[in-house]
């Protein structure tokens, strides 16, 4: 179930094995992303592109929007 997380929550979850997914376009991911994040651009996010994620571990999806 989606929910908003705060920085401390994210750090704790990553230590516990969560997966970090950056949904920005590939060029923006290349320019700057959080350490350990994988790139799955939002426009390509579907069952096939998410198939590489471990279904037994939580997934944290993030996007940095300057607006």
C-alpha positions in Angstrom: 0.0 0.0 0.0 1.5 3.4 -1.0 2.3 5.8 1.8 4.5 8.9 2.3 7.8 8.3 4.1 10.1 10.6 6.0 13.9 10.5 5.7 14.3 8.5 8.9 11.8 5.9 7.7 13.6 5.5 4.4 17.0 5.1 6.0 15.6 2.5 8.4 13.9 0.6 5.6 17.0 0.6 3.4 19.1 -0.8 6.3 16.4 -3.5 6.7 16.7 -4.4 3.0 14.1 -2.3 1.1 14.7 -1.6 -2.6 15.0 2.0 -3.8 13.5 2.9 -7.2 14.0 6.2 -9.0 11.2 6.9 -11.5 12.7 10.0 -13.2 13.6 9.8 -16.8 16.9 7.9 -17.5 18.9 11.1 -18.2 17.9 12.7 -14.9 18.7 9.4 -13.1 22.1 9.4 -14.7 22.7 13.0 -13.7 21.8 12.5 -10.1 20.2 9.7 -8.0 20.4 8.3 -4.5 23.0 5.7 -3.9 21.8 2.2 -4.5 18.7 3.3 -6.4 17.6 1.5 -9.6 16.1 3.3 -12.5 12.7 2.5 -13.7 11.4 5.6 -15.5 7.7 6.3 -14.6 6.7 6.2 -18.3 8.0 2.7 -18.6 6.9 1.4 -15.2 4.8 -1.7 -15.7 4.8 -5.4 -14.7 7.6 -6.2 -17.1 10.0 -3.5 -15.9 9.2 -4.2 -12.3 9.7 -7.9 -12.7 13.4 -7.5 -11.6 12.3 -6.3 -8.2 12.2 -8.8 -5.3 8.5 -9.2 -4.4 9.5 -10.3 -0.9 11.2 -6.9 0.0 9.6 -3.5 0.4 10.0 -1.1 -2.5 10.5 2.6 -2.0 9.7 4.7 -5.1 10.9 8.2 -5.3 10.9 11.2 -7.7 12.5 14.6 -7.3 10.3 17.2 -8.9 11.6 20.8 -8.9 8.0 22.2 -9.2 
